[in-house]
Amino acid sequence: MLIQFLLIAAVVVLLVFFLKNHGTTKTAAGVKIGFLLFLVLAVVAVIRPVEVSKVAELVGVGRGTDLLLYALVVAFGFQTINTYLRFKELELRYARLARAIALRNAEAPAPKDAEDPAHSA
């Protein structure tokens, strides 16, 4: 029961934090720190799997491997949201760039008389 609460809370906190602060320096730093922490925990899990099993028991998960799986599911969801938001940001940048180029290269329309010589008589 404790692990369910912890996982849901982690997902909600990450989602709210990330959606509120996406694109800021604070978020970029948080992502890097989170990734570094994740790597450190992965090394600890490989070197000392018994410790992971003890932590799993503390939070109500039967095995350490199950705890790692739950952590990976949360990390995958976070990465998916991160990638989606980055692509949306890139699409917006490309649209703005295309508009700016189109406006810079736009030509003023020719006067009506100069376009159609048949109507000038």
Contacts in CASP RR format, 6 or more apart in sequence:
PFRMAT RR
TARGET T0000
AUTHOR 0000-0000-0000
METHOD contacts of the structure
MODEL  1
MLIQFLLIAAVVVLLVFFLKNHGTTKTAAGVKIGFLLFLVLAVVAVIRPV
EVSKVAELVGVGRGTDLLLYALVVAFGFQTINTYLRFKELELRYARLARA
IALRNAEAPAPKDAEDPAHSA
1 60 0 8 1.000
2 59 0 8 1.000
2 60 0 8 1.000
3 59 0 8 1.000
3 60 0 8 1.000
3 61 0 8 1.000
3 67 0 8 1.000
3 70 0 8 1.000
6 59 0 8 1.000
7 70 0 8 1.000
7 73 0 8 1.000
7 74 0 8 1.000
10 74 0 8 1.000
11 74 0 8 1.000
11 77 0 8 1.000
14 74 0 8 1.000
14 78 0 8 1.000
15 81 0 8 1.000
17 27 0 8 1.000
18 27 0 8 1.000
18 78 0 8 1.000
18 81 0 8 1.000
18 82 0 8 1.000
18 85 0 8 1.000
19 81 0 8 1.000
19 85 0 8 1.000
21 27 0 8 1.000
22 85 0 8 1.000
22 89 0 8 1.000
23 85 0 8 1.000
23 89 0 8 1.000
31 82 0 8 1.000
38 71 0 8 1.000
38 75 0 8 1.000
41 71 0 8 1.000
44 51 0 8 1.000
44 52 0 8 1.000
45 52 0 8 1.000
45 68 0 8 1.000
49 64 0 8 1.000
52 64 0 8 1.000
52 67 0 8 1.000
52 68 0 8 1.000
53 63 0 8 1.000
53 64 0 8 1.000
55 64 0 8 1.000
55 67 0 8 1.000
56 62 0 8 1.000
56 63 0 8 1.000
56 64 0 8 1.000
56 66 0 8 1.000
56 67 0 8 1.000
59 67 0 8 1.000
61 67 0 8 1.000
61 70 0 8 1.000
112 119 0 8 1.000
113 119 0 8 1.000
113 120 0 8 1.000
END
